[in-house]
């Protein structure tokens, strides 16, 4: 909710800074205070937030959100939802509604090909993937391991 509120400009950084005082003395406030540090206005959907937080919980937090992916000539190909820039790894969070229409499926395929041709590995996640806490970190960790091996 915090990511969405920040992204939609319903809250700003000043509002976020005032939340600990507003939460003081309320049940669960101490336990939830660290979550405030994870709020990020770059997340464009609850699925992106949930995917990112699975990565954070799995100790494979992305370097960037909404990372501009460019081809070798510098032309912008699109923005990766989550990115591990050193590994040239992008994760896309594909919500069912916006990504299930035929034209969206074809657009996603072309975009993935463009990213791959620019030297990026692309992994894709759905809401179902976020339901298993270890799945997303496992996939990311495996991709990062491959990137390390390729760089050696």
N, C-alpha and C positions, 0 to 999 in steps of 0.2 A: 504494500500500500504506500509505503514511503517513496519507493522508486517512482511509482505512478504519479503520486502527488507532486513530486519534484519535477518530473518530466512534463507534466501538464501545467506546471507553474502555479499550482494551488498552494504550494509551500515553497519557501526559498531557504537558503542556508541559515539565515537569521532565525526563521521559524524552527528549523531543525535544531539549532543551538539552544533554543528555549525549551525544548521538550523534556530534558532531564529534570528541570525545575518543576514542570507541570506534572511529571510522573512521580515525583518524590512522595513517598509515603503510601503509594498505591500498591496493591498486591501484584507481584510479578515485575515490579519496576526494576529492581536490581538485576534480575535475570535477563530482562529485555534490553537493558541499557547498551550492551555491546552491539546489538543489532542496529542501533542508530549510526554506528560507524560504517556499516555496510551499505547504507542508503546511497544510491547513485542515480542522478537524473538522466543519465544516458540510456538507461534501460527503456526500451520502447514498448514492452509488454510484460505482463505477469510471467509468461513463459521464459522470457529472457532473464528476468530477475531470478526466477526459481532455478534455472539452469546455472546461472552464475553462482548462486549461493550453494548449489550442490558442489561446484568446483571449489569454492572457498572452504566448505566443510571438508572436502577431500584433499586439501592442501595442494591444489593445482589451480589457484586463482589466475584468471586471465590478466595479461598486461594491460589490455585495452578493451574498451567497449565501443561499438560503432566505428570500427577501424577502417579507414579508407584504403581499399585494395586497388592498386594501380598496376597497369601492365608495364612492360619494360620501357615503353616510350613515355610513361608517366600519365597515361590516360586513366581517369577514374573509372573503374569497373563496377564499383558498388561499395557498400559498407558491410563488413563482417560483424555480426552481432557480438561475438566474443573473439578475442585474438590473443595468441601467444606469439608476439612479433618475432622474437629470436628464432623460433621454430618454423615460422611461416605457416602457422596453423590457425585456421578460422573455424569457429563453431557457429552454426546457424540454428536458431530456435524456430522451428516451423509449426506455427499454430494451425490447427485443422482448418478453420474457416478461411483464412487468407491464403493458404497454400494448397487447398484441395481442388480448386477450380482448374479445368484443363489448361487454360491460358497461363495460370500461375505455375502449374507443374512444369510446363514447357519453359517458361521464363526462368524458373529455379534451375532447371537442367542446364540451360545455356549459361547462366551466371556461374554455376559450379564449374562448367568447362572453362569459362574465361578465367576464373580464379586459379584453376589447376594449371592452365597454360601460362599464368603469371608466376608459377612456382609455389603456389599455396596448396596445402592439404586442407580439405574441407570435410568436416564431420557435421552430421545433422542430428538434431534432437527434437523429440515431440514431448507433449505433456506426459504421455505414458512413460517415457524414459525417466522423467523426474520422480516417478513414484518409487523407484528402486534407488535408495540413497547412494549406493556404490557404483551404479552403472555409468553415469556420466564421468565421474572421476577416473574410473577404470579405462574408459575409451580415451580420454584425454591423456592419461598417463602413458598408455600404449603408444599414442601418436607422438608424444614428446620423446619417448624412448627411441622411437624410429628416427626422429629428427636428430637426436644426439648422436646416434650411431652413424647417420649419414654425414654429419659434420666432422666426424673423427677421421 
